[in-house]
Amino acid sequence: PAPSSDAAMLAALLQYEGDLRRQSGVPELLYHVANETRRIVAYDQMFIARQAQINDGFHIVCVSSLATVDRNAPLIQATEKLIAELAKGAGLDEACDFSAHALSNDPALAEYPYDAWRWQPLFGHDGKIFAGLLVMREMPLREGEAFRLTRVAETVAHGWRALTGLGRDRTGQTEV
């Protein structure tokens, strides 16, 4: 008999997590996440944002289907401003769905074709947010998709911390 869609999705998720663990560095990890997460959750575009320092704003560090991020691109700048507005409002430490067109009147976002956005935070060992995934598409995520994206975010955060040493204390010892 043919595998159920649940079984096929579980197999895809396990394969994705295995592939994620095999990435050799942060740039490879981020490129993999931005482009290969589509196997788990359908989306039109993904941005990955990182907070370089505590109390600093989030900066887009990876965009699906692009090799590099143009820091001067109007869409990148508008998205970073939108993330800052989200941080001031509801905060960024919980996943949230929103309409970019409803939250911003920036021309770069007004021209952007995807209006259903989801912010999915990535947490360090200390429970503080250090990065996030922004998933954009035409329609909001369904419950099962949101659940899978949460699982992906946990795996991505773990991989990112492992590759960078995030979660180590000042003596270099790993926090327990």
Residue pairs with C-beta under 8 A, 6 or more apart in sequence:
3 11
9 40
9 148
12 39
12 40
13 40
13 148
13 151
13 152
15 39
16 36
16 37
16 39
16 40
16 152
17 155
19 32
19 36
20 29
20 32
20 33
20 155
20 156
20 159
21 159
23 29
23 32
23 159
23 163
25 163
26 160
26 163
26 164
29 156
29 159
29 160
29 163
30 48
30 61
30 62
31 62
31 67
33 46
33 48
33 62
33 133
33 152
33 156
34 46
34 47
34 48
34 62
34 63
34 64
34 65
35 46
35 64
35 65
37 43
37 46
37 133
37 135
37 149
37 152
38 64
40 148
40 149
40 152
41 135
41 141
41 145
41 148
41 149
41 152
42 137
42 145
43 64
43 135
43 136
43 137
44 113
44 114
44 136
44 137
44 138
45 63
45 64
45 65
45 114
45 135
45 136
45 137
46 63
46 64
46 133
46 134
46 135
46 136
47 60
47 62
47 63
47 64
47 79
47 133
47 134
47 136
48 60
48 61
48 62
48 63
48 131
48 132
48 133
48 134
49 58
49 59
49 60
49 61
49 79
49 80
49 83
49 131
49 132
49 133
49 134
50 58
50 59
50 61
50 130
50 131
51 57
51 58
51 59
51 129
51 130
51 131
52 59
54 128
57 80
57 83
57 84
57 87
58 80
58 83
58 84
58 87
58 92
58 131
58 132
59 71
59 80
60 69
60 76
60 79
60 80
61 69
61 131
62 69
63 69
63 76
69 76
70 76
71 77
74 106
74 107
74 108
75 108
75 109
75 112
77 108
78 104
78 106
78 108
78 109
79 109
79 134
81 104
81 106
82 100
82 103
82 104
82 106
82 109
83 92
83 119
83 132
83 134
85 103
85 104
86 92
86 96
86 98
86 103
86 119
90 96
92 119
92 121
92 129
92 132
93 121
93 123
93 129
94 121
95 118
95 119
95 120
95 121
95 146
95 149
95 150
95 153
96 118
96 119
97 116
97 117
97 118
97 140
97 141
97 146
98 117
98 118
98 119
99 115
99 116
99 117
100 109
100 112
100 114
100 115
100 117
100 136
101 109
101 110
101 115
102 115
112 136
113 138
114 136
114 137
114 138
115 138
116 136
116 137
116 138
116 139
116 140
116 141
117 134
117 135
117 136
118 133
118 134
118 135
118 136
118 140
118 141
118 146
118 149
119 132
119 133
119 134
120 132
120 133
120 134
120 135
120 149
120 150
120 152
120 153
121 129
121 131
121 132
121 153
122 129
122 130
122 131
122 132
122 133
122 153
122 156
122 157
122 160
123 129
123 130
123 157
124 130
124 157
124 161
124 166
124 167
125 161
125 166
125 167
125 175
126 167
126 175
130 157
130 160
130 166
131 157
131 160
133 149
133 152
133 153
133 156
135 141
135 149
141 149
160 166
161 167
167 174
167 175
168 174
168 175
169 175
